[in-house]
Amino acid sequence: MESIMHDTLEPSKKPSWRFPAYRLGLTLFIVNVIGTIVYLFAASFSWAIPQERELGLHSTTGEPFTWAIAVFPIYAFFALLNLAWGAYICFKKRWRSGYFWLMTAAVWLIAVWIDFAHH
């Protein structure tokens, strides 16, 4: 009886120090959602002004350069992050984390669509 009580009171395994894959996927997904919000905020400075669009004014003198300078570092950072995340999923065979990765791709496509709709 004593050995049964001893085994139930003390855990037989040490707690795992590893960050579970689903938490990593969820964390990276949330980081990407925050990144899309930052991207849309940075890109919004080059969006067409609705009042000018109604009057037929389409000025594009330096707006593409302003847009590219503001957006390129965000694109580059998250492209590298998501490429590394995709490689991690493939090499470690963490397929459940791949669902978050695919949802991240959808979130970025929606953000790019919103941005391009305002030019």
Secondary structure, 3 states (H helix, E strand, C coil): CHHHHHHHHCCCCCCCCCCCHHHHHHHHHHHHHHHHHHHHHHHHHHCCCHHHHHHCCCCCCCHHHHHHHHHHHHHHHHHHHHHHHHHHHHHHCCHHHHHHHHHHHHHHHHHHHHHHHCC
